[in-house]
Amino acid sequence: VMDLVKRYRIRKVLIDGANPSVIKELKAQRGDLEYPNYELLNEKVIEGWLNQPGKYNKFVPISFRSRHSIMMAKVLELLSKRKLQINPKFTKLIVSLRTATGAKEDLSYDKKQSSYTDCLDSLQLCCYGLRSVVLG
């Protein structure tokens, strides 16, 4: 992860908040010794980190548990407005979108019935990080 951050000058890295040890390790590699309890952080704090410049809190934990509906809604909106197009060579991502089935009212999907769920989770994190200005 750190090699990709350096090589591509990535400003923010959104990480599944369910694994705080990964976030702590990445922060330690950057020399950041602050280790808040990521599971207990207020959502407003996370939102602030997401919108601040990249030098502060480069690694942002996102809770799928509390944000899955918002993230999936953003993916669906981008796709429906044709602001997000997926290259056909990303077959696993396409399959993950096609097999994402579940409760439609909260936009969740059954990971046991879906394929390549990590691909879909990654897409949701990428889209969640987009500012509303981009969405227009």
N, C-alpha and C positions, 0 to 999 in steps of 0.2 A: 504494500500500500504506500509506504513512504517513497519508494522508488517512483511510482506513478505520480505521486503528489509533486515530487521534485521535477521529474521529467516534463510534465505537462503544466506545471505552475498552477496547480489546482488550488482554488481559494477556500473551498468548503468541501468537507467530506461528511455526507450524511450516512449514519450508521444505525442499524437496528438497535434500539435502546434496550433490547432484551439481553444484550451481551456487554455489560459495562466493562468487563475485563479487557475486551478488545480496545475500547476507547481509552482506558487507562494506560494500556501498553503503548498505543500510538502517541498519546500525550507525553508519556515518559521519554519516548524516542526523540521528541522535539525539545525536551528539556523542561517541559511544563510539569511541575511537581504538585499542582493542585488536583486533588482527587475528590470531587464532590460525589455524593451518593446519587448516581444518575437515575436510579429507579425512583427516587423521591423528589426529583426536581419539578418545580412548578412549570406548567405548560407555557406560561408567559415568559419565563426565563429562556426556555428552549426557542421560542419564537423570536426573542431578542437576539439570541446567538445566531439564528438563521439569517437575520437581516443585517447583522453588523459586518464591517469589513473583515476580510479573511485572516488578518493577523491575530484577531482575538477569537478564541474558541473555533479553531479550524475544524475540529471534529465535533459534530453535532449529533447527539443521540435522538432518534425519533421513535416514539412509541407506536408500534402498529396497533397495539391494543386500543389506544384511545384515538388514533388518527386514521385507521384503515378506511373509513368511509370517505373522509376528506381526500385522502390520497387517491383512492380509486375513482372518485368523482372527477378529480383533476385529469387523470389519465383518459377517462371516457370523454370528457369535454374536449381535450386536445385532439383526440382521434376523430371525434364527430365533426369538429370545426376544421379538420384537415390541417391543423397546425403541428401535428406530429404524424410523420409517416415512417413506417418501418420497412427497411430494405428487406426484400424477399430472402436474402441470404441468412437472415436471423431467424431461422426456422424454429428454434427452441422457444424464442420469445413469442412468435406467432402462435405456436401450439399452446403455450401457456395462456395466452389471451383467449383462445378458442375453447380451452377446456376449463376455464375458471367458472365454475358453477356454484351456486349456493343461494343464500337468502338475499333476494334482490332489494328488500326494503332498506337494508343497511349497507349494501354494496360489498358485503363480505363474500368470500368464496371458500368452499370446502377444499382444503389443501390435500386431503386424502383422495379426492375425486379428480384433482387437477394434476397436470404435468408441468414439470420445470417451474415450480413455484418460486424458486430463487430468482429466476429471470424476471418474473412478474413483480416480485418484491423490489428488485433493483430498479425496474422501470418506475414503480410508484415512488421510490425515494428520489429518483432523478427529477420526476415531474413535480413532486412536492416542493423541491428546492427552487423551482421557477417562481419568480415574482409575478404578481398579478399584472404588472405593466406589460410583461411579455405576452400574456394571454390576450390582452386587449379586448 
